[in-house]
Amino acid sequence: FYGWIFVNPKVSDPLKETEKWTGKRGWIGVKAHPFWHSYPVAMLDSVAAFCAERNMPILIHLGGSREQGDYRYLPERHRRLKIIYAHAGVPLYRELWDYAKEQDHVYVDLSNPVYVDQRILPTVIQALGAEKCIFGTDGPYANATQAMMLQRIDLLKVSDREKEQILGNNCRKLLEKSA
């Protein structure tokens, strides 16, 4: 098993929390939820610098406000940071996709069929290309929907190679660079 450290800068220093996990086996990156915890993306600056320096990804669920949804802030301050925006970039979708397709270090995950529905799924893959899309589980919150997302991906009108990229090869490639 591999895990992500979940940080909330409104509760504790996210850098100190992240540093505690340095060198721990199985730790692959940091997850943050500016929407859920209601904070500006900029509060993740120190963690982003830490992850960029160690070539580790950060997974972020953006919010709808300007500060919680600032998808440009971290990638532009930390050009080496591998960043994955949760749920195809909800709630900004196409605006974020237009930006992400020009950034070699920005990806989206395809988790949770509520956010990545049957309309959004093929649209994001067409907009970004399969190489920028990573299957995710959104577990433990959406465990019952993992099979639904897998089925939707299986039914996509894309090549088997593209499905393999989405279902594992993109993530594997992203994490190999972390080692």
Backbone as a printed PyTorch tensor [residue, N CA C, xyz], in Angstrom:
tensor([[[  0.8320,  -1.1820,   0.0000],
         [  0.0000,   0.0000,   0.0000],
         [  0.8760,   1.2440,   0.0000]],

        [[  0.3720,   2.2620,  -0.6570],
         [  1.0340,   3.5600,  -0.6630],
         [  0.0520,   4.5780,  -0.1170]],

        [[  0.5690,   5.5970,   0.5280],
         [ -0.3140,   6.5630,   1.1530],
         [  0.0650,   7.9960,   0.8650]],

        [[ -0.9260,   8.8280,   1.0390],
         [ -0.7790,  10.2750,   0.9210],
         [ -0.9480,  10.8780,   2.3060]],

        [[ -0.1560,  11.8630,   2.6420],
         [ -0.3190,  12.6020,   3.8840],
         [ -1.3960,  13.6590,   3.6220]],

        [[ -2.3720,  13.7340,   4.4940],
         [ -3.4620,  14.7000,   4.3410],
         [ -3.1790,  15.8610,   5.2830]],

        [[ -2.9910,  17.0540,   4.7370],
         [ -2.6740,  18.2200,   5.5600],
         [ -3.8070,  19.2300,   5.5330]],

        [[ -3.9160,  19.9610,   6.6470],
         [ -4.8830,  21.0450,   6.7740],
         [ -4.1690,  22.2020,   7.4710]],

        [[ -3.7330,  23.2150,   6.7250],
         [ -2.9840,  24.3090,   7.3230],
         [ -3.7690,  25.1680,   8.2980]],

        [[ -5.0780,  24.9930,   8.3630],
         [ -5.8650,  25.7450,   9.3400],
         [ -5.7930,  25.1050,  10.7230]],

        [[ -5.3590,  23.8470,  10.7820],
         [ -5.3110,  23.1280,  12.0570],
         [ -3.8890,  23.0530,  12.6080]],

        [[ -2.9210,  22.7780,  11.7240],
         [ -1.5300,  22.6680,  12.1650],
         [ -0.6070,  23.0370,  11.0130]],

        [[  0.6540,  23.2260,  11.3320],
         [  1.6500,  23.5940,  10.3380],
         [  1.7890,  22.4490,   9.3330]],

        [[  1.3860,  22.6590,   8.0940],
         [  1.4110,  21.5620,   7.1250],
         [  2.8210,  21.0910,   6.7910]],

        [[  3.8050,  21.9850,   6.8600],
         [  5.1810,  21.5820,   6.5840],
         [  5.7050,  20.6620,   7.6800]],

        [[  5.4310,  21.0010,   8.9420],
         [  5.8650,  20.1270,  10.0420],
         [  5.2110,  18.7590,   9.9320]],

        [[  3.9330,  18.7250,   9.5880],
         [  3.2280,  17.4470,   9.4250],
         [  3.8540,  16.6410,   8.2910]],

        [[  4.1650,  17.2990,   7.2100],
         [  4.7680,  16.6320,   6.0550],
         [  6.1770,  16.1410,   6.3910]],

        [[  6.9580,  16.9620,   7.0490],
         [  8.3360,  16.5800,   7.3990],
         [  8.3840,  15.3540,   8.2930]],

        [[  7.3530,  15.1570,   9.1310],
         [  7.3140,  13.9800,  10.0100],
         [  7.3560,  12.6820,   9.2160]],

        [[  6.8950,  12.7150,   7.9870],
         [  6.7920,  11.5070,   7.1740],
         [  7.9990,  11.2820,   6.2700]],

        [[  8.9560,  12.1960,   6.2850],
         [ 10.1300,  12.0480,   5.4330],
         [ 10.8200,  10.7160,   5.7210]],

        [[ 11.0620,   9.9620,   4.6660],
         [ 11.7600,   8.6920,   4.7870],
         [ 10.8920,   7.5080,   5.1740]],

        [[  9.6150,   7.7340,   5.4570],
         [  8.7230,   6.6270,   5.8230],
         [  8.3760,   5.8210,   4.5760]],

        [[  8.4540,   4.5410,   4.7050],
         [  8.1730,   3.6400,   3.5880],
         [  6.6960,   3.7370,   3.1760]],

        [[  6.4660,   3.8030,   1.8640],
         [  5.1070,   3.8140,   1.3490],
         [  4.4710,   5.1820,   1.1940]],

        [[  5.1490,   6.2260,   1.6700],
         [  4.5920,   7.5770,   1.5510],
         [  4.9230,   8.1140,   0.1650]],

        [[  3.9010,   8.5090,  -0.5850],
         [  4.1430,   8.9310,  -1.9610],
         [  3.8140,  10.3910,  -2.2620]],

        [[  3.0990,  11.0800,  -1.3770],
         [  2.7610,  12.4590,  -1.6630],
         [  1.8520,  13.0660,  -0.6130]],

        [[  1.3900,  14.2720,  -0.8980],
         [  0.5630,  15.0440,   0.0250],
         [ -0.7880,  15.3130,  -0.6290]],

        [[ -1.8480,  15.2060,   0.1680],
         [ -3.1890,  15.5720,  -0.2870],
         [ -3.6640,  16.7630,   0.5430]],

        [[ -4.3470,  17.6750,  -0.1260],
         [ -4.8820,  18.8550,   0.5520],
         [ -6.2670,  19.1590,  -0.0180]],

        [[ -7.0880,  19.7820,   0.8150],
         [ -8.4850,  20.0150,   0.4410],
         [ -8.8950,  21.4510,   0.7940]],

        [[ -8.4040,  22.4430,   0.0180],
         [ -8.7770,  23.8240,   0.3040],
         [-10.2880,  24.0650,   0.3260]],

        [[-11.0360,  23.3240,  -0.4760],
         [-12.4880,  23.4980,  -0.4830],
         [-13.1080,  23.0470,   0.8350]],

        [[-12.8530,  21.8290,   1.2130],
         [-13.4430,  21.2510,   2.4200],
         [-13.0230,  22.0170,   3.6760]],

        [[-11.7470,  22.3490,   3.7650],
         [-11.2360,  23.0170,   4.9650],
         [-11.2480,  24.5390,   4.8650]],

        [[-11.6720,  25.0530,   3.7310],
         [-11.9020,  26.4810,   3.5420],
         [-10.6620,  27.3400,   3.8200]],

        [[ -9.6430,  27.1560,   2.9690],
         [ -8.4440,  27.9840,   3.0710],
         [ -7.9000,  28.2790,   1.6760]],

        [[ -7.1250,  29.3300,   1.5490],
         [ -6.5410,  29.6530,   0.2470],
         [ -5.4310,  28.6640,  -0.1300]],

        [[ -5.3290,  28.3500,  -1.4120],
         [ -4.2920,  27.4550,  -1.9270],
         [ -2.9040,  27.9470,  -1.5060]],

        [[ -2.7220,  29.2400,  -1.4090],
         [ -1.4170,  29.8140,  -1.0430],
         [ -0.9120,  29.3060,   0.3110]],

        [[ -1.8050,  28.8460,   1.1780],
         [ -1.3660,  28.3140,   2.4770],
         [ -0.6030,  26.9980,   2.3270]],

        [[ -0.5640,  26.4430,   1.1280],
         [  0.1630,  25.1990,   0.8670],
         [  1.5480,  25.4590,   0.2740]],

        [[  1.9710,  26.6910,   0.2400],
         [  3.2290,  27.0680,  -0.4100],
         [  4.4350,  26.3060,   0.1450]],

        [[  4.5740,  26.2190,   1.4580],
         [  5.7380,  25.5440,   2.0460],
         [  5.7220,  24.0470,   1.7460]],

        [[  4.5420,  23.4450,   1.7690],
         [  4.4180,  22.0160,   1.4520],
         [  4.7320,  21.7870,  -0.0230]],

        [[  4.2670,  22.6630,  -0.8780],
         [  4.5510,  22.5410,  -2.3080],
         [  6.0500,  22.6240,  -2.5620]],

        [[  6.7340,  23.5340,  -1.8960],
         [  8.1830,  23.6440,  -2.0510],
         [  8.8630,  22.3610,  -1.5860]],

        [[  8.4250,  21.8190,  -0.4670],
         [  8.9560,  20.5600,   0.0670],
         [  8.7700,  19.4300,  -0.9570]],

        [[  7.5640,  19.3030,  -1.4900],
         [  7.2710,  18.2400,  -2.4610],
         [  8.0670,  18.4320,  -3.7530]],

        [[  8.1600,  19.6560,  -4.2280],
         [  8.9050,  19.9270,  -5.4600],
         [ 10.3740,  19.5520,  -5.2870]],

        [[ 10.9350,  19.8950,  -4.1370],
         [ 12.3430,  19.5930,  -3.8620],
         [ 12.6090,  18.0870,  -3.8330]],

        [[ 11.6220,  17.3210,  -3.3840],
         [ 11.7760,  15.8640,  -3.2590],
         [ 11.1240,  15.1010,  -4.4170]],

        [[ 10.6280,  15.8380,  -5.3930],
         [ 10.0090,  15.2380,  -6.5810],
         [  8.8090,  14.3720,  -6.2220]],

        [[  8.0040,  14.8410,  -5.2790],
         [  6.8000,  14.1350,  -4.8440],
         [  5.5670,  14.9100,  -5.2940]],

        [[  4.4980,  14.2080,  -5.6290],
         [  3.2800,  14.9050,  -6.0730],
         [  2.4440,  15.4400,  -4.9100]],

        [[  1.6260,  16.4100,  -5.2420],
         [  0.6200,  16.9160,  -4.3140],
         [ -0.7340,  16.8350,  -5.0300]],

        [[ -1.7320,  16.3400,  -4.3220],
         [ -3.0930,  16.1730,  -4.8410],
         [ -3.9810,  17.1850,  -4.1290]],

        [[ -4.6780,  18.0160,  -4.9050],
         [ -5.4610,  19.1050,  -4.3180],
         [ -6.8930,  19.0910,  -4.8320]],

        [[ -7.8390,  19.1990,  -3.8850],
         [ -9.2530,  19.3930,  -4.2200],
         [ -9.5210,  20.8890,  -4.0780]],

        [[ -9.7120,  21.5370,  -5.2040],
         [ -9.9240,  22.9840,  -5.2280],
         [-11.3160,  23.3670,  -4.7530]],

        [[-11.4650,  24.6400,  -4.4070],
         [-12.7610,  25.1830,  -4.0430],
         [-13.2300,  26.1980,  -5.0620]],

        [[-14.4100,  26.7550,  -4.8270],
         [-15.0120,  27.6660,  -5.7780],
         [-14.6160,  29.1280,  -5.6230]],

        [[-14.0960,  29.5100,  -4.4610],
         [-13.7010,  30.9140,  -4.2990],
         [-12.3860,  31.1590,  -5.0340]],

        [[-12.0710,  32.4250,  -5.2410],
         [-10.8410,  32.7860,  -5.9530],
         [ -9.6140,  32.2100,  -5.2620]],

        [[ -9.5300,  32.3170,  -3.9360],
         [ -8.3630,  31.8470,  -3.1960],
         [ -8.3190,  30.3170,  -3.0980]],

        [[ -9.4790,  29.6900,  -2.9060],
         [ -9.5290,  28.2270,  -2.7800],
         [ -9.4040,  27.5340,  -4.1340]],

        [[ -9.6560,  28.2570,  -5.1960],
         [ -9.6060,  27.6820,  -6.5290],
         [ -8.4510,  28.1890,  -7.3760]],

        [[ -7.4430,  28.7620,  -6.7500],
         [ -6.3180,  29.3330,  -7.4920],
         [ -5.3850,  28.2220,  -7.9890]],

        [[ -5.7380,  27.6290,  -9.1150],
         [ -4.9930,  26.5030,  -9.6710],
         [ -3.6590,  26.9230, -10.2820]],

        [[ -3.4410,  28.2010, -10.4840],
         [ -2.1840,  28.6840, -11.0630],
         [ -1.1000,  28.9380, -10.0130]],

        [[ -1.5060,  29.2420,  -8.8090],
         [ -0.5610,  29.7060,  -7.7970],
         [  0.6060,  28.7260,  -7.5850]],

        [[  0.3170,  27.5060,  -7.2140],
         [  1.3870,  26.5610,  -6.9000],
         [  2.1990,  26.1370,  -8.1210]],

        [[  1.5740,  25.7810,  -9.2420],
         [  2.3940,  25.3810, -10.3950],
         [  3.2950,  26.4920, -10.9220]],

        [[  2.8690,  27.7370, -10.7720],
         [  3.6830,  28.8370, -11.2760],
         [  4.7960,  29.2270, -10.3040]],

        [[  4.5920,  28.9950,  -9.0300],
         [  5.6440,  29.2700,  -8.0330],
         [  6.6430,  28.1190,  -7.9330]],

        [[  6.1970,  26.9230,  -8.2490],
         [  7.0230,  25.7270,  -8.0860],
         [  6.9850,  24.9340,  -9.3890]],

        [[  7.8190,  25.3130, -10.3210],
         [  7.7990,  24.7350, -11.6710],
         [  8.1340,  23.2480, -11.6990]],

        [[  8.7780,  22.7470, -10.6670],
         [  9.1080,  21.3190, -10.6160],
         [  8.0720,  20.5080,  -9.8360]],

        [[  7.0590,  21.1570,  -9.3100],
         [  6.0360,  20.4830,  -8.5160],
         [  5.1040,  19.6740,  -9.4050]],

        [[  4.9520,  18.3990,  -9.0910],
         [  3.9740,  17.5550,  -9.7740],
         [  2.6600,  17.7210,  -9.0120]],

        [[  1.6760,  18.2640,  -9.6860],
         [  0.4160,  18.5680,  -9.0240],
         [ -0.7370,  17.8710,  -9.7480]],

        [[ -1.6120,  17.2700,  -8.9520],
         [ -2.7840,  16.5820,  -9.4740],
         [ -4.0060,  17.2800,  -8.8860]],

        [[ -4.8790,  17.7650,  -9.7550],
         [ -6.1150,  18.3690,  -9.2790],
         [ -7.2010,  17.3020,  -9.2500]],

        [[ -7.8450,  17.1780,  -8.1010],
         [ -8.8380,  16.1310,  -7.8700],
         [-10.0890,  16.3360,  -8.7240]],

        [[-10.7030,  15.2120,  -9.0580],
         [-12.0190,  15.1900,  -9.7010],
         [-12.0560,  16.0150, -10.9930]],

        [[-11.0290,  15.8290, -11.8150],
         [-10.9400,  16.5150, -13.1120],
         [-10.8960,  18.0360, -12.9740]],

        [[-10.5300,  18.5210, -11.7890],
         [-10.4050,  19.9580, -11.5810],
         [-11.6740,  20.6530, -11.1200]],

        [[-12.6200,  19.8700, -10.5550],
         [-13.8460,  20.4630, -10.0500],
         [-13.5040,  21.6350,  -9.1230]],

        [[-14.1720,  22.7120,  -9.1360],
         [-15.3420,  23.1060,  -9.9100],
         [-14.9970,  23.9060, -11.1700]],

        [[-13.7100,  23.9700, -11.5070],
         [-13.2820,  24.8730, -12.5860],
         [-13.1840,  24.2150, -13.9620]],

        [[-13.1220,  22.9140, -13.9830],
         [-13.0980,  22.1100, -15.1890],
         [-12.3790,  22.7710, -16.3710]],

        [[-13.1210,  23.1870, -17.3890],
         [-12.5270,  23.6060, -18.6680],
         [-11.4910,  24.7170, -18.4990]],

        [[-11.7400,  25.6480, -17.6090],
         [-10.7670,  26.7210, -17.3610],
         [ -9.4400,  26.1220, -16.9010]],

        [[ -9.5000,  25.1870, -15.9870],
         [ -8.2940,  24.5240, -15.4990],
         [ -7.6810,  23.6650, -16.6050]],

        [[ -8.4970,  22.9600, -17.3870],
         [ -7.9610,  22.1080, -18.4580],
         [ -7.1890,  22.9270, -19.4790]],

        [[ -7.7040,  24.0930, -19.8310],
         [ -7.0040,  24.9500, -20.7900],
         [ -5.6170,  25.3210, -20.2640]],

        [[ -5.5420,  25.5490, -18.9780],
         [ -4.2550,  25.8650, -18.3550],
         [ -3.3690,  24.6210, -18.2630]],

        [[ -3.9240,  23.5180, -17.7760],
         [ -3.1440,  22.2970, -17.5060],
         [ -2.5340,  21.6920, -18.7600]],

        [[ -3.2170,  21.8080, -19.8860],
         [ -2.6800,  21.1700, -21.0950],
         [ -1.3650,  21.8080, -21.5340]],

        [[ -1.0940,  23.0100, -21.0710],
         [  0.1530,  23.7000, -21.4140],
         [  1.2360,  23.5110, -20.3430]],

        [[  0.9120,  22.8220, -19.2610],
         [  1.8410,  22.6420, -18.1380],
         [  2.2450,  21.1740, -18.0470]],

        [[  3.5090,  20.8730, -18.2030],
         [  3.9150,  19.4680, -18.1980],
         [  3.8610,  18.8230, -16.8220]],

        [[  3.6580,  19.5940, -15.7770],
         [  3.6640,  19.0590, -14.4170],
         [  2.2930,  19.1450, -13.7280]],

        [[  1.2350,  19.3550, -14.5060],
         [ -0.1140,  19.4680, -13.9570],
         [ -0.9900,  18.3700, -14.5530]],

        [[ -1.6800,  17.6280, -13.6610],
         [ -2.5210,  16.5010, -14.0350],
         [ -3.8860,  16.6400, -13.3520]],

        [[ -4.8180,  15.7640, -13.7360],
         [ -6.0940,  15.6700, -13.0340],
         [ -6.3550,  14.2090, -12.6930]],

        [[ -7.0950,  13.9880, -11.6080],
         [ -7.5360,  12.6190, -11.3340],
         [ -8.9860,  12.4790, -11.7790]],

        [[ -9.3740,  11.2350, -12.0000],
         [-10.7260,  10.9320, -12.4810],
         [-11.4450,  10.1030, -11.4380]],

        [[-11.6140,  10.6570, -10.2710],
         [-12.2940,   9.9290,  -9.2000],
         [-13.6590,  10.5380,  -8.9350]],

        [[-14.5440,   9.7060,  -8.4510],
         [-15.8720,  10.0660,  -7.9980],
         [-16.8070,  10.4240,  -9.1530]],

        [[-17.7350,   9.5380,  -9.4800],
         [-18.6380,   9.7510, -10.6160],
         [-19.6410,  10.8910, -10.4300]],

        [[-19.7110,  11.4640,  -9.2390],
         [-20.5540,  12.6490,  -9.0550],
         [-19.8850,  13.8450,  -9.7230]],

        [[-18.5900,  14.0170,  -9.4820],
         [-17.8410,  15.1290, -10.0640],
         [-17.4110,  14.8420, -11.4980]],

        [[-17.0580,  13.5820, -11.7670],
         [-16.5860,  13.1870, -13.0930],
         [-17.6610,  12.2850, -13.6960]],

        [[-18.7180,  12.9190, -14.1340],
         [-19.8710,  12.1620, -14.6370],
         [-19.6500,  11.7100, -16.0760]],

        [[-20.6730,  11.1120, -16.6720],
         [-20.5610,  10.5580, -18.0220],
         [-20.3260,  11.6210, -19.0930]],

        [[-20.6320,  12.8420, -18.7830],
         [-20.3820,  13.9450, -19.7170],
         [-18.9690,  14.4890, -19.5390]],

        [[-18.5530,  14.6480, -18.2920],
         [-17.2350,  15.2170, -17.9880],
         [-16.1080,  14.2640, -18.3760]],

        [[-16.2630,  12.9760, -18.1170],
         [-15.1710,  12.0140, -18.3270],
         [-14.5950,  12.0620, -19.7420]],

        [[-15.3850,  11.8560, -20.7850],
         [-14.7770,  11.9100, -22.1210],
         [-14.3020,  13.3090, -22.5090]],

        [[-14.9590,  14.3340, -21.9610],
         [-14.5960,  15.7070, -22.2890],
         [-13.2260,  16.0690, -21.7440]],

        [[-12.9300,  15.6780, -20.5020],
         [-11.6210,  15.9870, -19.9210],
         [-10.5170,  15.2260, -20.6460]],

        [[-10.7780,  13.9900, -21.0200],
         [ -9.7590,  13.2150, -21.7260],
         [ -9.4890,  13.8140, -23.1000]],

        [[-10.5300,  14.2630, -23.7580],
         [-10.3510,  14.9090, -25.0590],
         [ -9.5960,  16.2310, -24.9000]],

        [[ -9.9140,  16.9910, -23.8650],
         [ -9.2900,  18.2950, -23.6560],
         [ -7.8140,  18.1920, -23.2660]],

        [[ -7.4840,  17.2320, -22.4090],
         [ -6.1230,  17.1280, -21.8890],
         [ -5.2820,  16.0380, -22.5290]],

        [[ -5.9330,  15.0250, -23.0550],
         [ -5.2160,  13.8440, -23.5080],
         [ -5.1310,  12.8510, -22.3600]],

        [[ -5.1390,  11.5830, -22.7040],
         [ -5.1140,  10.5250, -21.6900],
         [ -3.8750,  10.6120, -20.8000]],

        [[ -2.7780,  11.1420, -21.3210],
         [ -1.5230,  11.1930, -20.5600],
         [ -1.5560,  12.1490, -19.3670]],

        [[ -2.5790,  12.9770, -19.2600],
         [ -2.7060,  13.9240, -18.1530],
         [ -3.7760,  13.5020, -17.1510]],

        [[ -4.4100,  12.3340, -17.3860],
         [ -5.5380,  11.8850, -16.5710],
         [ -5.1650,  10.6330, -15.7860]],

        [[ -5.4990,  10.6230, -14.4940],
         [ -5.1310,   9.5380, -13.5920],
         [ -6.3840,   9.0230, -12.8840]],

        [[ -6.6280,   7.7330, -12.9990],
         [ -7.7430,   7.1350, -12.2730],
         [ -7.4890,   7.2840, -10.7780]],

        [[ -8.5360,   7.6280, -10.0400],
         [ -8.4550,   7.7340,  -8.5920],
         [ -9.6730,   7.0990,  -7.9630]],

        [[ -9.5840,   6.8110,  -6.6810],
         [-10.6780,   6.1230,  -6.0100],
         [-11.5530,   7.0340,  -5.1760]],

        [[-11.0080,   8.1400,  -4.6900],
         [-11.6860,   9.0210,  -3.7480],
         [-12.0590,   8.2700,  -2.4700]],

        [[-11.3600,   7.1810,  -2.2120],
         [-11.6170,   6.4030,  -1.0020],
         [-11.0950,   7.1130,   0.2280]],

        [[-11.7440,   6.9350,   1.3260],
         [-12.8270,   5.9950,   1.5800],
         [-14.2140,   6.5680,   1.2930]],

        [[-14.2850,   7.7780,   0.7780],
         [-15.5830,   8.4480,   0.6350],
         [-16.4430,   7.8990,  -0.4900]],

        [[-15.8400,   7.3760,  -1.4990],
         [-16.6360,   6.9370,  -2.6510],
         [-16.3430,   5.4770,  -3.0080]],

        [[-16.0490,   4.6640,  -2.0190],
         [-15.6910,   3.2750,  -2.3020],
         [-16.7470,   2.5500,  -3.1250]],

        [[-18.0050,   2.8090,  -2.8780],
         [-19.0700,   2.1160,  -3.6080],
         [-19.1130,   2.5350,  -5.0720]],

        [[-18.4550,   3.6380,  -5.4250],
         [-18.5300,   4.1400,  -6.7900],
         [-17.2910,   3.8030,  -7.6250]],

        [[-16.3050,   3.1470,  -7.0480],
         [-15.0890,   2.8070,  -7.8000],
         [-15.4110,   1.9270,  -9.0000]],

        [[-16.2710,   0.9370,  -8.7960],
         [-16.6460,   0.0490,  -9.9000],
         [-17.3360,   0.8370, -11.0090]],

        [[-18.1320,   1.8320, -10.6310],
         [-18.8230,   2.6470, -11.6230],
         [-17.8150,   3.4330, -12.4640]],

        [[-16.7970,   4.0180, -11.8270],
         [-15.7900,   4.7680, -12.5680],
         [-14.9930,   3.8380, -13.4800]],

        [[-14.6410,   2.6660, -12.9870],
         [-13.9160,   1.7060, -13.8200],
         [-14.7400,   1.3120, -15.0470]],

        [[-16.0260,   1.1000, -14.8370],
         [-16.8990,   0.7460, -15.9560],
         [-16.9770,   1.8850, -16.9630]],

        [[-17.0850,   3.1100, -16.4810],
         [-17.1550,   4.2630, -17.3850],
         [-15.8720,   4.3940, -18.2000]],

        [[-14.7400,   4.1750, -17.5490],
         [-13.4680,   4.2480, -18.2720],
         [-13.3790,   3.1220, -19.2990]],

        [[-13.8090,   1.9370, -18.9130],
         [-13.7840,   0.8020, -19.8310],
         [-14.6420,   1.0530, -21.0730]],

        [[-15.7450,   1.7810, -20.9180],
         [-16.6580,   2.0440, -22.0280],
         [-16.2490,   3.2370, -22.9040]],

        [[-15.2000,   3.9450, -22.5020],
         [-14.7550,   5.0980, -23.2810],
         [-14.3450,   4.6890, -24.6870]],

        [[-14.5540,   5.5660, -25.6120],
         [-14.1260,   5.3420, -26.9920],
         [-12.7090,   5.8920, -27.1790]],

        [[-11.7850,   5.2540, -26.4610],
         [-10.3630,   5.5640, -26.5820],
         [ -9.6260,   4.2350, -26.7490]],

        [[ -8.3770,   4.3060, -27.1310],
         [ -7.6060,   3.0860, -27.3640],
         [ -7.3130,   2.3550, -26.0480]],

        [[ -6.9770,   1.0890, -26.1670],
         [ -6.5750,   0.3100, -24.9920],
         [ -5.3490,   0.9300, -24.3400]],

        [[ -4.4320,   1.4480, -25.1430],
         [ -3.2310,   2.1030, -24.6120],
         [ -3.6130,   3.3100, -23.7490]],

        [[ -4.5710,   4.1000, -24.2080],
         [ -5.0120,   5.2690, -23.4420],
         [ -5.6910,   4.8390, -22.1410]],

        [[ -6.4880,   3.7710, -22.1970],
         [ -7.1070,   3.2570, -20.9700],
         [ -6.0350,   2.7950, -19.9910]],

        [[ -4.9980,   2.1310, -20.4840],
         [ -3.9020,   1.6860, -19.6240],
         [ -3.1730,   2.8660, -19.0080]],

        [[ -3.0140,   3.9410, -19.7890],
         [ -2.3940,   5.1540, -19.2440],
         [ -3.2160,   5.6710, -18.0620]],

        [[ -4.5100,   5.8230, -18.2790],
         [ -5.4030,   6.3780, -17.2580],
         [ -5.4640,   5.4880, -16.0310]],

        [[ -5.5740,   4.1820, -16.2380],
         [ -5.8000,   3.2410, -15.1280],
         [ -4.5490,   2.8830, -14.3370]],

        [[ -3.3860,   3.2920, -14.7680],
         [ -2.2200,   2.9600, -13.9590],
         [ -0.8950,   3.4700, -14.4690]],

        [[ -0.6930,   3.4550, -15.7730],
         [  0.6240,   3.8180, -16.2860],
         [  1.0050,   5.2670, -16.0190]],

        [[  0.0380,   6.1890, -16.0870],
         [  0.3480,   7.5920, -15.7960],
         [  0.7910,   7.7640, -14.3470]],

        [[  0.0650,   7.1340, -13.4500],
         [  0.4190,   7.2390, -12.0290],
         [  1.7650,   6.5790, -11.7660]],

        [[  1.9750,   5.4200, -12.3370],
         [  3.2520,   4.7150, -12.1780],
         [  4.4080,   5.5910, -12.6540]],

        [[  4.2400,   6.1910, -13.8200],
         [  5.2700,   7.0740, -14.3820],
         [  5.5080,   8.2810, -13.4700]],

        [[  4.4420,   8.8570, -12.9820],
         [  4.5430,  10.0130, -12.0900],
         [  5.2860,   9.6510, -10.8110]],

        [[  4.9900,   8.4740, -10.2590],
         [  5.6220,   8.0670,  -9.0070],
         [  7.0410,   7.5650,  -9.2190]],

        [[  7.3480,   6.9730, -10.3620],
         [  8.7230,   6.5360, -10.6440],
         [  9.6590,   7.7220, -10.6020]],

        [[  9.1810,   8.8380, -11.0670],
         [  9.9930,  10.0540, -11.0370],
         [ 10.2280,  10.5150,  -9.6060]],

        [[  9.3960,  10.0530,  -8.6780],
         [  9.5300,  10.4510,  -7.2730],
         [ 10.6430,   9.6860,  -6.5760]],

        [[ 10.9810,   8.5220,  -7.0940],
         [ 11.9630,   7.6530,  -6.4170],
         [ 13.3640,   8.1920,  -6.5240]]])
